[in-house]
Amino acid sequence: MDLVKYLVAAVVSFLVGILVWIMGNFLSGILLFVLLFGGYILWNALKGIDKTPIKQEENTQPQEKTATPPLDN
């Protein structure tokens, strides 16, 4: 189902790119196609990211204690 969504987005972006190409110039059509389709892909990728922070593991290794504390000079 995701592939169909991306295919539809690609076709719509392509048609808008061709329309801009006819009205403007070739590079504008290509740029608009890349921006629209790439923006859609990025939007879907960012929509799937969780908002919860990632838990970090605590340091479980015991810290070494020195016999004498460091001296100030």
Residue pairs with C-beta under 8 A, 6 or more apart in sequence:
5 44
6 40
6 41
9 36
9 37
9 40
10 37
12 36
13 32
13 33
13 36
13 37
13 40
14 33
16 32
16 33
16 36
17 29
17 30
17 32
17 33
17 36
18 29
19 29
20 28
20 29
20 32
21 28
21 29
21 30
22 29
